[in-house]
Amino acid sequence: MSFWSWLRGSSAGETANANPPSSVGPPGYEPGDPHGFEFDAPPGGVNLRFAQLVPSPWSGWPAEWSTPAFNEKAGPLVDTAWACLDLNASILSSMPVYRTRSGKIIEPTTWMTNPDPLIYESWAEFAKQLFWDYQMGEAFVLPMAATADDRPHNFRVIPPWMVNAEMKDGRRVYNIGSMDVTGDILHIRYKSTTDSARGIGPLEAGGPRAVAAGLLVKLVGSIAEQGGLPPYFLTTEQRLNRDQARDQLDEYVDSRIRNSGRPALLSFGVKPSTLTTSVKDMTLLELGQWTESRIAILLGVPPFLVGLPSGGDSMTYSNVTSLFEFHHRSSLNPKAVHVMTALSGWALPRGQQAELNRDEYTRPPLAERAEAYNKLVGVGALSPAEVRTMERFTGDAPEQDNLASAALTGGDV
């Protein structure tokens, strides 16, 4: 059974709207769902009874009407915003997760492999959903099972629109339907204030830019739908009515199609004139690129990484490596620290920390790593076995130690 079916209440068999189809619209008009929504009892009597309300048209609902947008933050994103959110979330979710105590790496917990096998395939799927919601303003994590010491054992990300958050007596109170989950749920806010229960995301500040970018995309689409814009127009000194002008234009276009590659022959005083405005200018290309670049910057992504012009000014990055380093230091690293610190304080005992191996994104080439390992092994900071672990070498440990030592000291392998 699916996650949402498992979490639904026990009012099975009830019809949300019992009005006959003929009460709305013409007789016999039934484009919508005649049952509305239904509740299924959870297996085993699990005490988590809240429903996911997905809007759908009921029987008699006119087909041309749209359904309510219950999720106010899940509206359509411009492609640049989607690309930036996906880039950040994909990179962060691909970073290996590990557990530390007093600065030393210890054995990971089971949820570091998969927080909930019933709904996720891996840690990466959970982490991508978590970081995506976080960048939108806030992320909610709800435990599904607990350990003997009352720590979360299995948990999953809950869509923000399902959670009602309010400030009461100076603290945040959370409800999902009629169920109070204040003592269980984890709420990670991108930007928070002491007088607001909800988190604030960067796209809320960039709302006008997102609207402008969407309008510019529609402008380009409308020009494309109209077949584009030729770089010239035809003029004549003759007075033509609408039908005459249309017939003469159709005749000219048909002639150009039949005589492709040949020069145009104009008669009856018709002259070609060049347009002063190009298609590039009409689509406001530079304005669109500027608007989308600002959206990318709001989401912490250098515009170059999502295919936008870099600008070519004095602040242009020297190479791609420095660009990745800037993205890592200014955007990915703060996001990873914020989210993983909150998750650690909620799911792990005091003194333990869940961290992401953020060096994976800016990892230098093998030759540079080998040079650094050589120096660290030489001063005793690392052992060949530790180097083998960091490089994910496999095989017999003594043999691998000999190989690593020989490689680092320049001896025979």
C-alpha positions in Angstrom: 0.0 0.0 0.0 1.3 3.5 -0.8 2.5 5.9 1.8 -0.5 8.2 1.6 -3.0 5.4 1.6 -1.2 4.0 4.7 -1.6 7.4 6.5 -5.3 8.0 5.7 -8.1 7.9 8.2 -10.8 5.3 8.8 -13.9 6.9 7.2 -14.0 4.4 4.3 -16.9 4.3 1.9 -18.1 7.8 2.5 -18.9 9.9 -0.6 -17.6 13.5 -0.3 -20.3 14.9 -2.6 -23.6 13.1 -2.7 -25.3 15.6 -5.1 -26.7 14.0 -8.2 -24.7 14.8 -11.4 -27.6 16.8 -12.8 -27.4 19.3 -10.0 -24.6 21.1 -11.8 -24.4 21.4 -15.5 -26.7 19.9 -18.1 -28.4 16.5 -17.4 -26.0 13.6 -17.8 -22.9 15.8 -17.7 -20.3 13.9 -15.6 -16.8 14.9 -16.6 -15.5 14.7 -13.0 -14.9 12.0 -10.4 -18.3 10.8 -9.1 -16.8 9.6 -5.8 -14.7 12.7 -4.8 -12.1 11.4 -2.3 -12.2 8.4 0.0 -10.5 7.4 3.2 -8.9 4.0 3.7 -8.2 2.6 7.2 -4.5 2.2 8.0 -3.2 -1.4 8.5 -2.7 -2.5 12.1 -4.6 0.5 13.5 -1.6 2.8 13.3 -2.4 6.1 15.1 -1.4 8.4 12.2 -4.7 9.5 10.8 -4.4 12.4 8.5 -5.4 12.7 4.9 -3.6 14.1 1.8 -6.2 16.2 0.1 -5.6 16.2 -3.6 -8.0 18.4 -5.5 -10.0 16.6 -8.2 -13.2 17.6 -10.1 -16.3 15.9 -8.8 -19.3 14.7 -10.8 -20.7 17.7 -12.6 -17.6 19.8 -12.3 -17.2 21.7 -15.6 -14.2 20.3 -17.5 -12.9 23.7 -18.3 -12.6 24.7 -14.6 -9.2 24.3 -12.9 -9.0 22.7 -9.4 -7.7 24.7 -6.4 -3.9 25.0 -5.8 -3.7 23.7 -2.2 0.1 23.8 -2.4 0.8 27.5 -2.8 4.6 26.8 -3.1 4.4 24.1 -5.7 3.3 26.3 -8.6 5.1 26.0 -11.9 8.7 27.2 -11.7 10.5 28.9 -14.5 13.0 26.5 -16.1 16.1 28.4 -14.7 14.7 28.2 -11.1 14.0 24.5 -11.6 17.5 23.9 -13.0 19.2 25.6 -10.1 17.1 23.8 -7.5 17.8 20.5 -9.2 21.5 21.2 -9.5 22.0 22.1 -5.8 19.8 19.3 -4.5 21.4 16.7 -6.8 24.9 17.6 -5.8 24.1 17.7 -2.1 22.2 14.4 -2.2 25.1 12.6 -4.0 27.6 13.5 -1.2 28.3 10.5 1.1 26.9 10.8 4.6 28.8 9.7 7.7 28.5 10.0 11.5 31.1 11.5 13.8 31.7 11.7 17.6 34.3 13.9 19.1 35.7 14.5 15.6 36.1 10.8 14.8 34.1 8.9 12.2 32.0 6.1 13.8 29.7 3.4 12.4 26.8 5.0 10.5 23.2 4.4 11.6 20.7 2.5 9.5 18.9 5.6 8.3 22.1 6.9 6.7 21.6 4.2 4.2 17.9 4.6 3.7 15.7 6.7 6.1 12.6 4.7 5.1 12.8 1.8 2.7 9.0 1.8 2.3 9.1 5.0 0.3 12.7 5.7 -0.6 15.2 3.7 -2.7 18.2 5.2 -1.0 19.6 8.0 1.2 20.1 10.1 -2.0 16.4 10.1 -2.8 15.5 11.3 0.7 18.3 13.9 0.7 17.3 15.4 -2.7 13.7 15.8 -1.5 14.9 17.3 1.8 17.3 19.9 0.2 14.8 20.7 -2.5 12.1 21.7 0.0 14.7 23.5 2.1 15.6 25.8 -0.8 11.9 26.5 -1.4 11.8 27.9 2.2 11.2 25.1 4.6 11.4 21.3 5.0 9.5 19.1 7.3 10.6 15.6 8.4 8.2 13.3 10.3 9.3 10.1 12.1 7.6 6.8 11.1 9.2 4.6 13.7 11.4 5.1 16.8 14.3 3.3 18.5 14.3 2.0 22.1 15.8 5.4 23.3 13.0 7.2 21.5 15.2 8.4 18.6 13.8 8.5 15.1 14.5 5.2 13.3 12.6 5.7 10.1 11.4 9.1 8.8 10.4 10.8 5.6 9.9 14.3 4.2 6.4 15.7 4.5 5.2 18.3 1.9 5.1 21.7 3.6 1.5 22.4 2.5 0.3 19.5 4.6 1.6 21.0 7.8 -0.1 23.8 9.7 2.4 25.9 11.7 1.4 28.6 14.1 3.1 30.7 16.8 1.5 30.1 20.3 2.9 31.5 23.5 6.2 32.3 21.8 6.7 28.8 20.4 5.9 27.0 17.1 3.0 24.5 17.2 2.5 22.0 14.3 -0.6 20.1 13.3 -1.3 17.8 10.4 -5.0 17.8 10.1 -6.3 17.4 13.7 -3.1 15.6 14.8 -0.6 17.6 17.0 2.9 16.6 15.8 4.8 19.4 17.6 6.9 17.1 19.7 7.8 14.8 16.8 8.3 16.8 13.6 11.5 18.4 12.4 11.1 21.9 10.8 14.2 23.2 8.9 13.8 26.8 7.8 15.9 28.4 5.1 15.3 31.8 6.7 13.4 32.3 10.0 12.2 35.0 12.2 11.1 34.9 15.9 7.6 36.2 15.0 6.8 33.8 12.1 6.1 30.1 12.2 7.0 29.4 8.6 10.3 29.5 6.7 11.1 32.0 4.0 12.9 30.9 0.8 14.9 32.9 -1.8 12.3 32.6 -4.5 9.9 34.6 -2.3 12.2 37.6 -2.5 12.6 37.0 -6.2 8.9 36.6 -7.0 8.7 39.6 -9.3 11.7 38.3 -11.3 10.2 34.9 -11.6 7.0 36.4 -12.9 9.0 38.5 -15.4 11.0 35.5 -16.6 7.8 33.5 -17.1 6.3 36.3 -19.2 9.4 36.6 -21.3 9.2 32.8 -21.9 5.6 33.2 -23.0 6.6 36.1 -25.3 9.2 33.9 -27.1 6.6 31.1 -27.4 4.0 33.4 -28.9 6.4 34.7 -31.5 7.4 31.1 -32.4 3.7 30.1 -32.6 3.2 32.9 -35.2 6.0 31.5 -37.4 8.7 33.9 -36.3 9.2 37.4 -37.7 10.8 38.0 -41.1 13.6 40.7 -41.2 11.6 42.9 -43.7 8.1 44.0 -44.7 6.5 45.1 -48.0 5.1 48.5 -48.8 3.2 50.0 -51.7 1.8 53.4 -52.6 -1.4 51.9 -53.8 -4.5 52.1 -51.6 -5.5 48.5 -50.8 -8.5 47.3 -48.8 -8.1 44.4 -46.4 -9.0 41.6 -48.9 -6.6 43.1 -51.6 -3.8 43.3 -49.1 -4.3 39.7 -47.9 -4.5 38.4 -51.5 -1.4 40.1 -52.6 0.5 38.9 -49.5 -0.7 35.3 -50.0 0.4 35.5 -53.6 3.8 36.7 -52.7 4.3 34.0 -50.0 3.1 31.3 -52.3 5.5 32.5 -55.0 8.4 32.4 -52.5 7.6 28.8 -51.6 7.4 27.7 -55.2 10.6 29.6 -56.2 12.8 28.9 -53.3 16.4 30.2 -53.8 15.4 32.5 -56.6 15.3 36.3 -56.2 11.9 37.9 -55.4 10.0 39.7 -58.2 8.0 42.6 -57.0 5.5 44.5 -59.1 2.7 47.1 -58.8 4.9 49.5 -56.8 5.6 47.0 -54.0 8.9 47.6 -52.3 10.7 45.7 -49.5 11.8 47.6 -46.4 14.1 46.3 -43.6 12.8 46.1 -40.1 14.7 48.2 -37.6 13.8 45.7 -34.8 15.2 42.2 -35.0 13.6 39.1 -33.5 16.4 39.1 -30.9 15.3 42.6 -29.8 11.6 41.7 -29.9 12.1 38.7 -27.6 14.1 40.9 -25.1 16.8 38.3 -25.1 19.3 40.3 -23.0 16.6 41.3 -20.4 15.6 37.6 -20.2 19.2 36.5 -19.6 19.7 39.2 -16.9 16.4 38.2 -15.2 17.3 34.5 -15.2 20.8 35.2 -14.0 19.4 37.0 -11.0 17.2 34.1 -10.2 20.2 31.7 -10.4 22.1 34.0 -8.0 19.2 34.0 -5.6 19.4 30.2 -5.5 23.2 30.3 -4.9 24.2 29.0 -8.4 26.7 30.8 -10.6 24.8 31.6 -13.9 27.4 29.9 -16.0 26.6 26.5 -14.4 23.0 26.6 -15.8 23.9 27.8 -19.3 23.6 31.6 -18.7 26.2 34.1 -19.9 29.0 34.8 -17.4 29.2 38.5 -18.3 32.9 38.6 -19.3 33.7 41.4 -16.8 36.7 41.7 -14.5 35.0 39.4 -12.0 34.8 36.4 -14.4 36.2 33.2 -12.8 39.7 32.2 -14.0 38.6 28.7 -14.8 35.9 26.2 -14.2 37.6 24.7 -11.1 37.5 28.1 -9.4 33.9 28.4 -10.3 33.0 25.1 -8.7 35.0 26.1 -5.6 33.0 29.3 -5.4 29.8 27.4 -5.7 30.9 25.0 -3.0 32.1 27.6 -0.5 29.3 30.2 -1.0 26.3 28.0 -1.5 26.5 24.3 -1.1 28.6 24.2 2.1 26.3 26.6 4.1 23.2 24.7 3.0 24.8 21.3 4.0 25.9 22.6 7.4 22.5 24.1 8.2 20.4 21.1 7.2 22.7 18.4 8.6 23.2 20.2 11.9 19.4 20.4 12.3 19.0 16.7 11.3 21.7 15.6 13.7 20.3 17.4 16.7 16.9 15.8 16.0 17.9 12.2 15.1 21.2 11.6 16.9 22.3 11.6 20.6 24.1 14.6 21.9 27.7 14.7 20.9 27.2 13.0 17.6 26.9 14.7 14.2 25.8 13.6 10.8 27.9 15.2 8.0 28.2 15.2 4.3 31.5 14.6 2.6 31.4 18.0 0.8 35.0 17.5 -0.6 33.6 15.2 -3.3 32.4 18.2 -5.3 35.8 19.9 -5.5 38.0 16.8 -5.3 41.3 17.5 -7.0 42.8 15.1 -9.7 44.5 11.9 -8.7 48.0 13.4 -9.3 47.4 16.3 -6.9 45.8 13.9 -4.3 48.8 11.5 -4.5 51.2 14.4 -3.9 49.2 15.6 -0.8 49.0 12.0 0.5 52.8 11.6 0.1 53.4 14.6 2.3 50.8 13.6 4.9 52.1 10.0 5.2 55.6 11.4 5.4 54.9 13.5 8.5 52.7 10.7 10.1 49.4 12.5 9.7 48.0 9.6 7.6 48.8 5.9 7.2 48.7 4.0 3.9 45.6 2.1 5.2 43.8 5.4 5.8 44.8 6.6 2.3 43.4 3.3 0.9 40.1 3.9 2.7 39.9 7.5 1.5 40.5 6.4 -2.1 38.1 3.4 -1.7 40.7 0.8 -2.7 39.5 -2.8 -2.3 41.3 -6.1 -1.7 43.5 -7.6 0.9 44.6 -5.0 3.5 48.4 -5.9 3.8 48.7 -6.1 0.0 46.9 -2.8 -0.5 49.1 -1.2 2.2 52.2 -2.3 0.3 50.8 -0.9 -3.0 49.8 2.4 -1.4 53.2 2.7 0.3 55.0 2.0 -2.9 52.9 4.5 -4.8 53.4 7.2 -2.3 57.2 6.7 -1.9 57.9 6.2 -5.6 59.2 2.6 -5.1 58.5 -0.5 -7.1 55.0 -1.9 -7.1 
